[in-house]
């Protein structure tokens, strides 16, 4: 897998309920062939969330195009931490300089495929999934009050899905002066990688995700199908999805 070959597609949609779209997405390849996929889900309302998400995606994009090639996974992890640090500074500054942007922030997940490795950074409840031969695996951990209660042993994992606290965030970019993010590293063997906001996974079941992702349509068609199904199933939030499929 040293020479990555594949296709990616991305799309955002306002959904059926929201008045503004606070989701943003990015799919890009650098000069060395490393692939970056990212999704932001802004928060704050009144055009605050869309600004936070836009600023974060723009920062990630600007930093990534300057990278010729990641030599090691340590370099990729360092890069992701830099993205969070720089973007957090920008969003936090805007939120504390202008009253109209007070309390804005964004959830964000970044997935980098470099050679035989997948490196992920995450804040909030945007997710990264990996589609293997037999299952769709969530690689990120939601930063929600319900998941915190699960990790503390107060509720079961099954309880998380129906908990009233499953949408209450415990972490997001731009909220605090110093960002705290999760960083993960996995072996990469050509699996499909999906990065998405909760507007997708809350409206499309895991079985439906697998059915579409394992279909024979091209990458862009699959993204369109995912968005359309999320809207058919209620479209209760903005929707963002980015998909990479290796050849």
C-alpha positions in Angstrom: 0.0 0.0 0.0 3.0 2.3 -0.2 1.5 3.9 -3.4 -2.1 4.8 -2.5 -4.5 4.5 -5.4 -8.2 5.2 -5.0 -11.1 7.6 -5.2 -12.7 10.0 -2.8 -15.9 12.0 -2.7 -17.4 14.5 -0.2 -20.7 16.2 0.3 -22.5 18.4 2.8 -26.2 18.9 3.0 -28.4 21.2 5.1 -30.9 18.4 5.9 -34.6 18.8 6.5 -34.8 20.7 9.7 -31.9 23.2 10.1 -32.1 26.7 8.7 -28.3 27.0 8.2 -25.6 24.4 7.3 -22.9 24.3 9.9 -21.2 21.2 8.5 -18.0 21.3 6.4 -15.9 18.6 4.7 -12.6 18.2 3.0 -10.9 15.5 0.9 -7.4 16.2 -0.5 -4.2 14.6 -1.6 -0.8 16.1 -1.1 2.2 16.0 -3.4 3.5 12.8 -1.8 0.2 11.0 -2.3 -1.0 11.1 1.4 -4.8 11.3 1.6 -6.6 13.6 4.1 -10.3 13.4 4.9 -11.9 15.7 7.4 -15.4 16.7 8.6 -16.4 19.6 10.9 -19.8 19.9 12.6 -20.1 23.5 13.8 -21.9 24.5 17.0 -23.3 27.8 18.4 -26.1 28.7 16.1 -26.8 32.1 14.5 -24.0 31.5 11.9 -21.5 30.9 14.7 -21.1 27.2 13.9 -20.7 27.6 10.2 -17.9 30.1 10.8 -16.1 27.9 13.3 -16.4 24.9 10.9 -15.2 26.9 7.9 -12.2 28.4 9.7 -11.2 24.9 10.9 -11.5 23.3 7.5 -9.6 26.2 5.9 -6.8 25.9 8.4 -6.5 22.1 7.8 -6.4 22.7 4.1 -3.8 25.4 4.2 -1.5 23.4 6.4 -1.9 20.1 4.5 -0.9 21.5 1.1 2.4 22.6 2.6 3.2 19.0 3.5 5.2 17.2 0.8 5.0 13.8 2.3 4.7 12.2 5.8 7.8 10.2 6.4 6.5 8.5 9.6 3.2 8.2 11.4 4.7 10.3 14.1 4.9 13.1 11.5 1.2 12.6 10.7 0.3 12.7 14.4 2.3 15.9 14.9 0.6 17.4 11.9 -2.9 16.6 13.3 -2.0 18.1 16.6 -0.8 21.2 14.8 -4.0 21.5 12.9 -6.0 21.3 16.2 -3.7 23.8 17.9 -3.7 26.4 15.1 -7.5 26.1 14.3 -8.4 26.2 17.9 -6.4 29.4 18.3 -8.2 31.0 15.4 -11.7 29.9 16.4 -11.2 30.7 20.1 -9.8 34.1 19.3 -12.8 34.9 17.1 -15.2 33.7 19.7 -13.6 35.8 22.4 -13.0 39.0 20.3 -16.4 39.4 18.8 -19.6 39.1 20.9 -21.6 37.8 18.0 -19.3 34.7 17.8 -19.2 34.0 21.6 -19.3 30.3 22.5 -18.9 29.1 18.9 -17.0 25.9 18.3 -16.9 22.8 16.1 -16.6 19.1 16.3 -13.9 17.8 14.0 -12.4 14.5 12.8 -9.3 14.2 10.6 -8.2 10.9 8.9 -4.8 10.7 7.2 -3.9 7.7 5.1 -0.2 7.5 4.6 1.4 4.3 3.2 0.3 1.4 5.3 -1.1 3.4 8.1 -4.2 5.3 9.1 -3.8 8.2 11.6 -6.9 9.9 13.1 -7.5 12.9 15.2 -10.9 13.7 16.7 -12.7 16.2 18.9 -16.4 16.0 19.6 -18.8 13.5 18.0 -17.9 13.5 14.3 -16.8 10.0 13.5 -14.4 7.9 11.4 -15.4 4.5 10.2 -13.4 1.7 8.6 -15.2 -0.9 6.4 -13.5 -4.3 6.6 -14.5 -7.5 4.9 -17.1 -8.3 7.5 -18.0 -5.2 9.5 -18.1 -1.5 9.7 -15.9 -0.3 12.7 -16.2 3.0 14.4 -12.6 4.1 15.0 -13.3 7.3 17.0 -14.9 7.7 20.4 -17.7 10.3 20.8 -16.9 13.1 23.3 -20.4 13.1 24.8 -21.8 13.0 28.3 -23.4 9.6 27.6 -20.0 8.1 26.6 -18.4 9.6 29.6 -21.0 7.9 31.8 -20.3 4.6 29.9 -16.6 4.9 30.5 -17.3 5.5 34.2 -19.3 2.4 34.3 -22.6 4.1 35.1 -24.4 2.9 31.9 -23.9 0.1 29.4 -22.9 0.7 25.8 -26.4 -0.2 24.7 -27.8 2.5 27.0 -25.7 5.1 25.2 -27.7 4.8 22.1 -30.9 5.9 23.8 -29.5 8.1 26.5 -30.8 11.7 26.7 -27.2 12.7 27.2 -25.9 11.2 23.9 -26.0 14.6 22.2 -24.5 16.6 25.0 -20.9 17.3 24.0 -18.0 17.2 26.5 -15.4 18.4 24.0 -15.1 20.6 20.9 -12.6 22.7 19.1 -12.6 26.4 19.9 -14.3 26.2 23.3 -11.2 26.1 25.5 -7.8 27.9 25.1 -5.9 24.6 24.9 -7.5 21.9 22.8 -7.6 18.3 24.0 -7.9 15.8 21.1 -7.8 12.0 20.6 -5.1 10.6 18.4 -5.3 7.1 17.0 -3.1 5.0 14.7 -4.1 1.9 12.8 -2.6 -0.4 10.1 -4.2 0.3 6.8 -4.8 -2.5 4.3 -6.9 -0.8 1.6 -10.2 -0.6 3.6 -12.8 2.1 2.7 -12.8 5.0 5.2 -15.8 7.1 6.0 -15.7 10.4 7.9 -19.1 11.9 8.8 -21.1 14.1 11.1 -23.9 12.9 13.4 -26.4 14.1 10.9 -25.5 11.0 8.9 -25.1 8.3 11.5 -28.1 9.4 13.6 -30.3 9.0 10.5 -28.8 6.0 8.8 -28.5 2.7 10.5 -25.2 0.7 10.6 -26.8 -1.9 8.4 -27.8 0.7 5.9 -24.3 2.2 5.9 -22.8 -1.2 5.2 -25.2 -1.9 2.4 -24.4 1.3 0.6 -20.7 1.2 1.2 -20.4 -2.4 -0.1 -22.5 -1.7 -3.2 -21.1 -1.5 -6.7 -21.8 2.1 -7.4 -18.9 4.6 -7.6 -17.6 6.6 -4.7 -19.5 9.8 -5.5 -22.8 7.9 -6.1 -22.4 6.2 -2.7 -22.0 9.6 -1.0 -25.1 10.8 -2.7 -27.0 7.7 -1.6 -25.9 8.2 2.0 -27.0 11.8 2.0 -30.3 11.0 0.3 -31.1 8.2 2.8 -30.3 10.4 5.8 -32.8 12.9 4.5 -35.4 10.3 3.7 -35.0 9.0 7.2 -35.8 12.5 8.7 -32.8 14.7 7.9 -32.9 15.9 11.5 -29.5 17.7 11.2 -26.9 19.0 8.8 -25.1 16.1 7.1 -21.5 15.8 6.0 -19.8 12.7 4.6 -16.4 12.0 3.1 -15.5 8.6 1.6 -12.3 7.1 0.4 -12.2 3.8 -1.5 -8.9 2.2 -2.6 -8.6 0.6 -6.0 
